Amino acid sequence: MWSISGKNTAMASKKELRRQALSLRDTMLEKEREAAEQELFRCITAHPWYCRAGVLLAYKSYGSEISTDEILKHAQKAGKSVYLPKVEGESMHFYRVSPGEPLQEGYKGILEPAAKEERRFDHTAHRAEEVLMLMPGCAFDREGNRIGYGKGFYDRYLEDKKELPTIAVGFLCQITEERIPAEKSDVRPMEILCF
């Protein structure tokens, strides 16, 4: 666990928390990463929200993020519809992907699905309990607050979908003992799992 001293403004504090968490995450040993990813896989695939969901809104891991690759494979083998995000201007939408389907480099070099309208996730077509969203993040606090990468894509996406079950995932080094300054537009994940 780690903590930093407070800053004068919420933005400065968020930036510093993000910088420190990413720095710690980037320096993790490979064996620590693998152990954490195995534990994440075990916990997610046994989680009641995952077990009952027919739809998984997830993300394709980028950089030093905790890997979701094995969870994505498991979900597809289990017959769940898997959707990944694509940044389109100031918005983010989720598109269904098939096993082995090639992804394309998109926003900041992150692998994204093709934007095919017929594959776009329509949250009105599903009851909330049929869906689970796994979210990435930079830092998390013990009150359930999350710092993303600073563009607010998940907050805007979830603004009118707050009933969707959401789990933010990461490594233990991303948990801060300092309270993250929450803004009015921030949408807290329902649960945070860090290993």
Secondary structure, DSSP 8 states (H G I E B T S, - for coil): -B-----SSHHHHHHHHHHHHHHHHHT--HHHHHHHHHHHHHHHHH-HHHHH-SEEE-----TTS---HHHHHHHHHTT-EEEEEEEETTEEEEEEE-TT---EE-GGG-EE----GGGB--GGGS-GGGEEEEE--SEEETTS-EE-SSS-HHHHHHTT-TTS-EEEEE-GGGEESS-----TT----SEEEE-
